[in-house]
Amino acid sequence: MLGDAPLSYSDVPKFEFATQVIQEALRLYPPFWMVDRMAVADDRVGDVAIPRGSMVIVYVYGAHHAPRYWQDPENFDTERFTKANEKLRTPFTFLPFGGGPRGCIGGNYAMLQILMILRDLLRTYDFRLAPGQMIEARPMVILRPKHGIRMMFTKANCHHVLVEGVHSHR
């Protein structure tokens, strides 16, 4: 375990379960729920002709929720992102940072930042969803909660461990 040492990118493999949790959260609620691209040449997708200069919208949220690619797509299931299941996934169905040559070059850095924040939060606080709220998505430029999300934080009296595929308390 890292103790109080700063997290570095070489530590990320130790946080396999935490990474699965983050990936599943990004699948369900991708911040960039759609992205646009300009066709640089004439192209075709199935029966649809795409003329050069056309604006093409990639519906990331739709790809992440498609029953064709995800079993029970509306449920939170970290097992989708185990190493074994990752190999079975259809390419370009999980796009929280885009994909291909136009994928976000900061995707790995973003994952490291999310892990760092999560690790610090779990070391310091126990938290749970405040009762009596309706959480709805608000799709604008980025997908965000329509009314925010209220959480209840209490000082942690134990250390949480998010390593080696298990979430346990110490």
C-alpha positions as CSV (number, residue, x, y, z in Angstrom):
1,M,0.0,0.0,0.0
2,L,1.2,3.5,-0.6
3,G,0.6,4.9,2.9
4,D,0.9,8.7,2.7
5,A,3.2,8.7,-0.3
6,P,2.1,10.7,-3.3
7,L,0.4,8.7,-6.1
8,S,2.3,8.4,-9.4
9,Y,1.3,6.9,-12.7
10,S,3.3,3.8,-11.9
11,D,1.0,3.2,-9.0
12,V,-2.2,3.0,-11.1
13,P,-2.1,-0.8,-11.7
14,K,-2.3,-1.2,-7.9
15,F,-5.8,0.5,-8.0
16,E,-7.4,-2.0,-10.4
17,F,-10.8,-2.0,-8.7
18,A,-10.9,1.8,-8.2
19,T,-10.1,2.2,-11.9
20,Q,-13.0,-0.2,-12.8
21,V,-15.3,1.9,-10.6
22,I,-14.2,5.1,-12.3
23,Q,-14.5,3.6,-15.8
24,E,-18.0,2.3,-15.1
25,A,-19.0,5.8,-13.8
26,L,-17.6,7.3,-17.0
27,R,-19.5,4.8,-19.0
28,L,-22.8,5.6,-17.4
29,Y,-22.2,9.4,-17.2
30,P,-19.6,10.4,-19.8
31,P,-18.8,14.1,-19.2
32,F,-18.5,14.6,-23.0
33,W,-21.7,12.8,-23.9
34,M,-21.3,13.7,-27.6
35,V,-18.5,15.0,-29.8
36,D,-18.5,16.6,-33.2
37,R,-16.1,16.1,-36.1
38,M,-15.9,17.5,-39.6
39,A,-15.6,14.9,-42.3
40,V,-12.3,15.6,-44.1
41,A,-13.2,13.3,-47.1
42,D,-16.3,11.6,-48.5
43,D,-17.1,8.5,-46.5
44,R,-19.8,6.0,-45.8
45,V,-21.1,4.4,-42.6
46,G,-23.3,1.5,-43.5
47,D,-25.9,2.8,-45.9
48,V,-25.3,6.5,-45.0
49,A,-23.2,8.6,-47.3
50,I,-21.1,11.3,-45.5
51,P,-20.0,14.0,-47.8
52,R,-16.7,15.8,-47.2
53,G,-17.3,18.9,-45.0
54,S,-20.3,17.3,-43.2
55,M,-20.5,17.7,-39.4
56,V,-20.6,14.2,-37.8
57,I,-21.8,13.8,-34.2
58,V,-20.5,10.9,-32.2
59,Y,-23.2,10.1,-29.6
60,V,-20.9,8.8,-26.8
61,Y,-23.8,8.5,-24.3
62,G,-25.6,6.3,-26.8
63,A,-22.6,4.1,-27.4
64,H,-22.1,3.7,-23.6
65,H,-25.8,2.7,-23.1
66,A,-26.3,0.5,-26.1
67,P,-27.8,-2.9,-25.2
68,R,-26.1,-4.2,-28.4
69,Y,-22.7,-3.7,-26.7
70,W,-23.4,-3.7,-23.0
71,Q,-25.4,-6.3,-21.1
72,D,-27.9,-4.5,-18.8
73,P,-26.5,-1.1,-19.8
74,E,-28.3,1.0,-17.2
75,N,-26.9,-0.8,-14.2
76,F,-23.6,0.0,-12.5
77,D,-21.3,-3.1,-12.9
78,T,-17.6,-2.8,-12.4
79,E,-17.0,-6.3,-13.8
80,R,-17.4,-4.8,-17.3
81,F,-13.9,-3.4,-16.9
82,T,-12.0,-6.4,-15.6
83,K,-8.9,-7.3,-17.7
84,A,-10.7,-10.4,-19.0
85,N,-13.8,-8.5,-20.1
86,E,-11.8,-5.6,-21.6
87,K,-10.5,-8.0,-24.2
88,L,-14.1,-9.0,-25.2
89,R,-15.3,-5.4,-25.6
90,T,-16.2,-4.1,-29.1
91,P,-13.7,-1.3,-30.1
92,F,-15.0,2.2,-29.9
93,T,-17.9,1.4,-27.6
94,F,-16.3,3.0,-24.5
95,L,-15.2,6.6,-25.4
96,P,-14.9,8.7,-22.2
97,F,-11.8,10.4,-23.7
98,G,-12.7,9.9,-27.4
99,G,-10.9,7.3,-29.5
100,G,-8.6,6.7,-32.4
101,P,-6.1,9.4,-33.5
102,R,-8.4,12.2,-32.1
103,G,-8.6,10.6,-28.6
104,C,-7.8,12.9,-25.7
105,I,-4.0,12.9,-25.1
106,G,-4.8,13.7,-21.4
107,G,-7.0,10.6,-20.8
108,N,-4.4,8.8,-18.8
109,Y,-3.5,11.9,-16.8
110,A,-7.2,12.5,-16.1
111,M,-7.5,8.9,-14.8
112,L,-4.5,9.6,-12.5
113,Q,-6.1,12.8,-11.3
114,I,-9.4,11.1,-10.5
115,L,-7.6,8.3,-8.6
116,M,-5.6,10.9,-6.6
117,I,-8.7,12.8,-5.6
118,L,-10.6,9.6,-4.8
119,R,-7.8,8.3,-2.7
120,D,-7.6,11.5,-0.7
121,L,-11.3,11.7,-0.2
122,L,-11.6,8.1,1.0
123,R,-8.7,8.6,3.4
124,T,-10.4,11.5,5.0
125,Y,-14.1,11.0,4.7
126,D,-16.9,8.5,4.7
127,F,-19.6,9.8,2.4
128,R,-23.1,8.9,1.3
129,L,-25.8,10.4,-0.9
130,A,-28.1,12.8,1.0
131,P,-31.6,11.4,1.0
132,G,-34.6,12.8,-0.7
133,Q,-33.1,14.1,-3.9
134,M,-33.9,13.4,-7.6
135,I,-30.7,13.1,-9.6
136,E,-31.2,13.9,-13.3
137,A,-28.7,14.4,-16.1
138,R,-28.5,17.8,-17.7
139,P,-26.8,17.4,-21.1
140,M,-25.2,20.7,-22.1
141,V,-21.7,21.0,-23.5
142,I,-20.8,18.4,-20.8
143,L,-23.1,16.0,-19.0
144,R,-23.7,17.2,-15.5
145,P,-26.3,16.7,-12.8
146,K,-29.3,19.0,-13.3
147,H,-29.8,19.9,-9.7
148,G,-26.3,19.0,-8.4
149,I,-25.7,16.1,-6.1
150,R,-25.8,16.6,-2.3
151,M,-23.5,14.3,-0.3
152,M,-23.1,13.8,3.4
153,F,-19.5,13.7,4.6
154,T,-18.3,12.5,8.0
155,K,-14.7,12.2,9.2
156,A,-13.4,8.8,8.4
157,N,-12.5,6.6,11.3
158,C,-10.9,3.9,9.2
159,H,-8.8,3.8,6.1
160,H,-10.5,2.6,2.9
161,V,-8.5,0.4,0.6
162,L,-9.2,0.4,-3.2
163,V,-6.5,-2.0,-4.3
164,E,-6.3,-5.5,-5.9
165,G,-9.9,-5.7,-6.9
166,V,-11.4,-5.3,-3.4
167,H,-13.0,-2.4,-1.6
168,S,-12.5,-3.0,2.0
169,H,-12.2,-1.0,5.2
170,R,-9.1,-1.0,7.5
